[in-house]
Structure formats: C-alpha cells, structure tokens
C-alpha cells in the first residue's frame, strides 16, 4: 500500500502470528524446562499436579498459555498451573469454575481466576478432578 500503510490482510496475518506466539502448543520437554528452573519443593509439587492433570485428561495437549503451562482439549484450555514467589496456582482458564465448588475450596485463596495453594502442599487429587470436571462441562456443554 502507499505511504507505508499496512493492508488489512497483512495486519490479520501479523495478529495471528502474535497470538500463536502467545498461546502456542509446545512439547512436553518445554514444560519440563519450565519445571526444571523451579526450586524445590515448587518443582515437585507442580510436577505432581501436572501428572494429576494428565491422568484426568490423558489426551490433552500440553502447551504454554500466557507464559505458563496449560492443558488443552479439542483446542480449549481446560487447566494450567504456575509458580510464584510465595505460592503456586491452579488455573482453570475460566472465572466461573470456582463459584461452583465453593464448599470444596474453603480454606484456599482465590484471586483473579487462580486457586492459590502452598508451595509444598499439593492439591488433593479429588479436588483437581472436580475442578477439571466443572471446566470440561463449561467448555463442552451437553
């Protein structure tokens, strides 16, 4: 285009590349590297959570979404996790999961779509199963 302007198809292409970089599917080895740089007990606690998620979602694609590990089913992000200085987080990638499990989540801190839990205190497997079940029902209504 004249005057150095960018055409609409070029802008769409650029936007799609940027989105792909932000929310790209990655190999399990890249998530291994995410975990490898964490100190203990963060590494072990999140490795256990990762295995629990994969046990519940055996066909899930592992990926990075917004810079943290995430697990996708049929293109929709269902679960994820992240490490922070003073806590770990379970991320359902939906703000409406937690209200449906209010009783089960008593005693946990919930902030901005993230369930915070202690660095050396893995989430109970039955709780992770319930969190994922609620998210799956939202993502794929009957």
C-alpha positions in Angstrom: 0.0 0.0 0.0 1.0 3.6 -0.5 2.5 5.8 2.3 3.9 2.7 4.1 0.4 1.7 5.3 -0.2 -1.9 6.1 -3.1 -3.7 4.4 -5.8 -5.4 6.3 -4.7 -9.0 5.3 -1.1 -8.1 6.4 -2.4 -6.9 9.8 -4.5 -10.0 10.2 -1.5 -12.2 9.4 0.6 -10.3 12.0 -2.1 -10.6 14.6 -2.4 -14.4 14.0 1.4 -14.8 14.3 1.4 -12.8 17.6 -1.5 -14.9 19.0 0.3 -18.1 18.0 3.4 -16.9 19.8 1.5 -16.1 22.9 -0.6 -19.3 23.1 1.5 -21.8 21.2 1.3 -25.5 21.7 4.7 -26.8 22.9 6.2 -30.1 23.6 6.3 -31.8 27.0 10.0 -31.1 27.1 9.4 -27.4 27.1 7.1 -27.8 30.1 9.8 -30.0 31.7 12.2 -27.0 31.3 9.6 -24.7 32.9 9.6 -27.1 35.9 13.4 -27.6 35.9 14.1 -24.0 36.7 12.0 -24.0 39.8 13.5 -24.6 43.2 12.2 -27.4 45.4 9.6 -28.0 46.6 7.9 -26.0 43.9 9.2 -28.3 41.2 8.0 -31.5 42.8 4.6 -30.1 43.8 3.8 -28.8 40.3 5.2 -32.0 38.7 2.7 -33.9 40.8 -0.1 -31.5 39.7 1.0 -31.9 36.1 0.8 -35.7 36.4 -2.7 -35.5 38.0 -3.9 -33.3 35.2 -2.6 -35.7 32.6 -4.2 -38.6 34.5 -7.5 -36.8 34.3 -7.0 -35.5 30.8 -4.9 -38.3 29.1 -5.4 -36.9 25.6 -4.7 -33.2 26.5 -2.2 -31.2 24.5 0.4 -29.6 26.8 1.1 -26.0 25.9 2.1 -22.6 27.1 -0.7 -20.0 27.5 0.2 -16.6 28.8 3.6 -17.8 29.7 2.6 -20.7 31.9 1.9 -24.4 31.4 -1.6 -25.2 30.2 -3.5 -28.3 29.0 -5.9 -28.1 26.1 -8.7 -30.5 25.0 -10.0 -30.0 21.4 -8.4 -26.6 21.3 -9.8 -25.3 24.6 -7.6 -24.6 27.6 -9.0 -26.6 30.5 -6.4 -26.4 33.2 -3.0 -24.9 33.9 -0.6 -24.1 36.7 2.0 -21.5 37.6 4.7 -20.9 40.2 5.2 -17.7 42.1 7.5 -16.5 44.9 5.2 -17.4 47.8 2.6 -19.7 46.3 1.6 -22.0 43.5 -1.6 -21.6 41.4 -4.0 -23.9 39.7 -5.6 -22.1 36.7 -8.9 -23.3 35.2 -8.8 -20.6 32.5 -12.4 -19.7 33.4 -13.6 -17.4 36.2 -16.8 -19.3 36.7 -15.3 -22.6 37.8 -14.6 -21.7 41.4 -18.1 -20.5 42.4 -19.4 -23.9 41.5 -17.1 -25.6 44.0 -17.3 -23.0 46.8 -17.6 -25.6 49.6 -14.7 -27.7 48.3 -12.5 -24.6 48.0 -13.0 -23.4 51.6 -9.6 -22.6 53.1 -7.9 -21.8 49.8 -7.2 -18.3 48.4 -8.8 -17.5 45.1 -7.5 -14.4 43.2 -8.3 -13.4 39.7 -9.1 -16.8 38.2 -6.3 -18.6 40.1 -6.5 -21.0 43.0 -3.5 -20.4 45.3 -2.0 -23.2 47.3 1.1 -23.8 49.4 4.4 -24.4 47.8 4.9 -27.8 49.5 1.2 -28.7 49.7 -0.1 -30.4 46.6 -3.7 -30.1 45.7 -5.7 -33.2 46.6 -6.3 -35.4 43.5 -10.2 -35.4 44.1 -10.2 -31.6 44.1 -8.2 -31.4 40.9 -10.6 -33.9 39.3 -13.6 -31.8 40.4 -12.0 -28.6 39.1 -11.4 -30.2 35.7 -14.8 -31.8 35.5 -16.5 -28.4 36.0 -14.3 -26.8 33.4 -15.0 -29.6 30.9 -18.7 -29.2 31.4 -18.3 -25.5 30.7 -16.1 -25.9 27.7 -18.2 -28.7 26.2 -21.8 -28.4 27.3 -24.0 -31.4 26.5 
